[in-house]
Amino acid sequence: MLHLNSSRSISDPSDPDARLTANNGEYLVNISLGTPPFPIVAIADTGSDIIWTQCKPCTDCYKQDAPLFDPKSSSSYRTVSCSSNVIGCGHDNAGTFSPKGSGIVGLGGGPASLVSQLGSSIGGKFSYCMVPYAAAKPTSTMNFGTNAVVSGNGVLSTPLISDPSQPTFYFLQLEAVSVGSKKIAFQGSSIGGSGNIIIDSGTTLTLVPTDFFSQLSDAVETQVTGGTKTSDPEGFFSLCYDKVVCLAFYANDQLSIYGNVAQQNFLIGYDLPKQTLSFKPTDCTNT
C-alpha cells in the first residue's frame, strides 16, 4: 500500500498531494509505504516508471540517512511477479544516490508509474513547482487531480507528445531558445514521435546537441556584462562566472533532455488526457 501526504492511500478518491524538497540536483517526494504506513523520501522522476525503495535485508545498498523499509513489518507486503504493477523492494542497489533519499517514485507514462497506478482518481493530471536549490524554503507541493490544473494569467501550454514504443517518456517539440533579443533555433533530431526533447524532473541539467550548445553559450556570454568569467573547479561546465555560477546546460548528441534546473520557479502541469503541458511563472517557495 502506498500513501501520499502520509495519510491517503492510492485508492483514496480525494485529490492527493505530497511535499517536494530540493536536494543537491534532485527533488525528493515524501510518501509512505506499507501497513502501517512507513515514511520514505524518494526522487520524484518523470523519466522513470518504477516505484521502489531500499529494503531489509540489504545485500548491497547505498548509504541512506533514514531507516530501511522492513517488508516483514508490513501486513500488506506481498511477493508478486515482475510483470505486476507493484512497488518494488530493492535489496541490491547501485547508483549515485543521495543519502537523503531511499529510492525513486516514477511519474512517467508507463503502467507501473505512480500516475498510472493512481488511475482515474486523478484524471491523468499532476503538477509540481520546483524551488531553486539555494532557496531558504526548500519545499513546495506536488498536486494530483483537480488541484493540479494550471490556470490563470501567464499560463502557456504546449503539446505532450507520446511514443508508444517509449511510453515512459514525456516528449516535447522544442522550437527555439531566446537569449535577450537573439532567438536560437533548436535543430535536435526527432527522438519520440514528432518530439525532439524529453522533459525529466529526475535529470538536473538540460542536455542539448553540441552545435546548439555552442550557439547558446556564445549568446549567454554576450548578454552577461556584469560578471567575471571563470573556470569550473570541477572541470565539468564550460561557462561559469564569479562565485562559480554556471550555465546549467550540457552538450550531448545522443539525447536531448529538459532538466530540472531549467524548470525551477515554474508551476508545471501535466494533463495526460488532453496531452498538454502547461507552464506558469511562479515563486515556488509560496506553493
VENFENDA-V249576 format. One record per helix or strand of 3 or more residues. SS is the DSSP state (~ for helix, > for strand). FROM is the first residue (numbers start at 1). TO is the last residue. If there is no record, write none. Layout:
SS&FROM&TO, SS&FROM&TO
This chain:
>&2&4, >&17&23, >&26&33, >&38&45, >&51&56, ~&71&73, >&87&90, >&103&106, ~&114&122, >&125&129, >&139&144, ~&145&148, >&156&159, ~&164&166, >&176&179, >&182&185, >&197&199, >&206&208, ~&210&223, >&249&251, ~&261&263, >&266&271, >&276&281, ~&284&286
